[in-house]
Structure formats: C-alpha cells, structure tokens
Amino acid sequence: MAVSSGTFPPRNRRPPPASFLSPKLSGHDLLCALHSLSLSISALRPLRYLLRQRSSSIISKCTLLSFLFEDLLRRPIDESLSRSRHLCFEEMFIVLQRIKTLVEDCSAGSQTWLLMQIEPVTITFRELTSDLCTLLEILNDLRLGEDVEELKALVIKQCREDRSAAAAVDPAEESLRIEVVSLLDSIKRGIVPDHKRLEELFGKLGLTDSASCREEIERLDDEIQNLGDDRSMSESVALIGVVRYAMCVLFSASISESGFRRWGSTSELVIPADFRCPITLDLMRDPVTVATGQTYDRSSIDLWIESGQRTCPKTGQTLAHTNLIPNLALKCLIGRWCRRQRLPYPAGEARPGLNSLMVNKTAVEATKMTASFMVNKLRAAASLDAMNGVVYELRALAKMDSESRACIGEAGAVPMLARHLGSDHPSLQVNAVTTLLNLSIHDANKTRIMEAEGALNGIVEVLRQGTTWEAKGNAAATIFSLCGMHLYRKKLGKKTRVLRGLLNLAREGPIDSKKDALVAILSFANDKETAARLVEEGVMDMVNEVADDLPEAALEILEMVVKRAGGGGGVAVAAAASMMPKLAKIMRGGTSRARETAAATLVIICRKGGAEMVAELARVSMIEAMMWELIHGGTARAKRKATSLVRILHRWAAAGGVEA
C-alpha cells in the first residue's frame, strides 16, 4: 500500500525501504506510536518556497489524524483495535513515517535540486495521500465520537480531492523549473544571464542573499555525496556553478567565508586522530593512500617521496610503488567535520568521479563567467576597501576546486593580484598573497606567477617584509607550492632573498608561520646545490634554534641538508656534530618520528665525518643505551638506523678509536 522507493529521486541519503517496516507493537502501544508520530508531523513547518501547498495540506491531514488516534486511545482495546484493524494501523504507521521523512528531507535539502526533481517528488506526495485515503476508507467501522468521525470524513474528502486533481505538478513550479533549465542551457552556450531575470529566479527559490546561497551550495554538495548516478551528480555540479555565479553577481558579500575559521586556527580544535596526517599531525586537506595502506596528506607524502625516501613513514615498510590513491571516503568525512566546525575545506574536490563531473559544460561556463566577472570587478574597483573585498572573493573562489583556479588564472587575475602585494593595507596584502597561494596549486598558474611581471618579486618581498605574520607565512607556502615544479625550485633556490626570507621566518615567526617556512626549506634542501647555499646562509643555526619548538620538522631539514649538501657538506657535518647532545636528548624523550630522524641524521654525520665524528658521538653520555632502547622500541626505520649506529660505534672501538 505504501509508496515504493522507486518513486523517489535516486539518492542514498533517504533511509532505505527496510527502515519503514512495521513496528510490531501491541494494540495500545501501536496506537500510542501512531498518535506520537502524527503529532510530530503536525509540528513540522510547511515547505517555504516549493511544494508549499502540498506539504501544508499533508501536514494538516496528519494533524487531524492525531485527534482520531487520541480518541481511539480513550476506548477499550478490544473495541478499538481488532486484528484486521491492527494490520491497517501498521500500514498507516509506515505511510506516516514516509510522510515525515519526505517533508523533513525536502525541507533540509537543496531548493534548486528539489526544483529539478519537482515532478517525481510531487507524485510521491500524491501517492502517499492516496495511500492514506485508502487506509482510512478501509477503517470504516471504528465507532468514533461524532466530532472525530466528522474529522475523519473531512480527511478522506480532502485526500480524494488531492488524488483526483488534474495536474500532478503545480503549473507555477513547473514554469519555474523550465525557466531554470533554460538558464542552465543559456550558460552552457556561453550566454551571460540577464541580471534581473537571475535575481527574480533566485528570489522565487528563497536565495536572496549570500548566506542563503552559501547554504544552498553546501546542500548541493551534500546531494552530490548522496546521489547514485554520474548524470545526477553532473547536474548538481552545474547547479553549484550557477548558484556560485549568482552569489557573486547579485550579492556584494559573494563567496566570502565570514563565519569560518582560518586553517591556522585548527590547532585550537580537538581533531579526530584519523583526520590527522601521521607526518605533520595536522588536519589532512587531501588524504591519499600509499602502497602499504596507510593514509597521509598529499603534500606531506609527496615531499617525503621527493626527498628520496621509499619507505612508508608510519610502518617503515618498503613501498612497492609510489602511486598515491585519493582516499575520497575519508576526505568526504573530513569535509563534513570541517563544515560542522565552521572550517573552510575544499570538499568539492572529494566528490567521486570528479574528473568526469567537472567537464560538465554548464558548470565550466558558469565558473568562467564568475572568474571573469570578478577580475573585471577588481579592475574597476576604485578604493582600497573595494579592492580588498574583490580580492577576498577571488581568494575564496580559488579554494573551491581546480576548475575555479584554472578559470581565474585564464581570466588574467595573476598580474592584477601582483600589484596589491606591496599594499600597506594589511588585509589587502594578505588576501592577495593567499589568493596567489590558492591559484598556485594549479600547474598552469605556477607558470603564470613565475612569468607575470612583479609577481614573484612581490611574493618574496611579502615573505621578507610582509605587514602580518599570516601574509609572510602564506608567501612561504606559495614559494613551497611553486617548488612543486623542479625547474622553478632550481630557479627559486638560486635567489638569496628567498632563502634568507624563509630562514628568518622560521626563526622569528609564530608556530604556524614557522611550519610554512620549514616545509619550504625542506623542499629546497632536497636539491644538492640549494642545500649548500642553505648551509652558507645559516640553516644549521636555524635548525638548532627551532629544534626545541618543532623538533620533527627541524630534524628532517637537518637530515636532508647533511645528506644533500655538496660543497658545503663538510661545514654541514661539522655544524651538525655540535648538535649531537641535542640530538641525543631528542632520541631520549622525543616523538617516535623525531627519534627516528635523529638516529638517521647521526648515521649520516658519522659516515660523512669519519672517525672524528664517531668519537664525538661516543662522548655523548649513555648514547649506546639510547641506541639499544631505540632498537627495542622504535619504528622499523629507527631500529635500522640505531642498529647501524651501534655497529659504527663498535667498529670504531674495535679499531682503537681509529676509523676501521
């Protein structure tokens, strides 16, 4: 009797039919459950924009039914609920449960998606009303009170009228759907929508400001996570593109992230352990799985592999291959957690089948229009505050997805952003450099930044003399991003201003800025020539200063510099030798990762420095005991390095304190 799940749009979020089984309750308990359920439906608010009349009507009917169940509860059980009636009431419970779910689902979901599905959802409302009518007609001998009998007759009459209505879909809603489909088609063909028409359409859907549009985008993103076929996903991506464009064109706040925390503030949160990268212990932005099955943040594991490592950082196992597989399920969970915590997160890139979805022509054209509109708006801005507002919008759009970054770059944003890097306006400077950081994730934009007049010099000056620590940190992160291309890493590594700026930031900045600088320095340290320049610029002193606050990151740089430094290798080894007591201290009480890196660094120092360095190591108090402790309780890599150190010490001792 109840409507089949096949009449619903193909989405995974709605509970499956199995969840609407009969409650298997006794007579009195079943009536109590029906009464409670009808009251909960009556407490629901009708839908505000689409299906308002349908939802209001079905909620009113359930409200009237609550009086019927209340009357039955006053009667003796044998009179009010025979076995045949019990079966009907069980079926009615299922119907009411579906009504409740349908109204709640439509209320909590996307308005634009609901409009696209208006016909099947309307049919669902009609079928549920028809089922309700049929059940009430079967229950024709309940011996209700006169007033309640009249209410029952009224509900049946209303259900029959709804069932016999000529049009399945409200003509006004169908007309609105056709208008939106026409809008999507126009955008697909590259036709810029009429401003007034766009405003009218969005007003009819209740999307009247930037906040409602942002919420709509979040709901569409949720729809994508719960859709069951690629075509529906692609249509939702198109809707997101159009809503984003409308938000940008119609509302001054546009894509701003007001109400969101910035990424640096995640240190204040209790981040679930499974959401942290095992390497950096920070919240993962782009989780990927390696050959051993362990998951890391892409940027961290990329850097690990680029540094020449071929083992899993967590398990120490040799990687059978270095392919990185996106962990889309985990990224989806992290994205939802971030939205609950009001943290910005590029959730759009976690969608299954994203590569096929983003070729959706409508979505691409909408994104191009959005980017073009913003760049033109920036070009026309007359005041610093106006410029800052537009740059912030570009910053937020550039975080969305790869397609947005590509379109912003193609629209000519990079040279215009470069002009604002030297601004005395603190917010404008940080927004400009952060936008370039977001854009630099896209490889084509790396080239645009490196070639645009004033862009690279502007980023370096922000790194060295930025108005805020956030601006300096994001400039360092931009340099690290540019280093993702080997050619640019070599070029940047030859610039003394870049290396000095990063070293000074690592020494003087707050923790978040230090981390940005250290990651960039580690990337440069992987190059032999640049590692030697880092030694000349004082990287060893910097490591010594920073090791107390950020031992893991500092020791990774130390290990890499000692390993890679060419002409400055002897200087690096000698400087590292002076840090042996500190390395020993970290091996005694540091984290597993820090202890492992300290042991690996000592192995390199001893092998490159010869007997003199081994003698220095032997003078460290309790050093061999620390090695054995690491052999028995360290990571797999730490055990190997500690074993090597013990052998080196034993060979040195056997040779009478002379290199064997």
Summary of the structure (lengths in Angstrom):
residues: 660
radius of gyration: 32.5
end to end distance: 88.8
largest distance: 111.1
contacts: 2217
relative contact order: 0.05
helix: 70%
strand: 2%
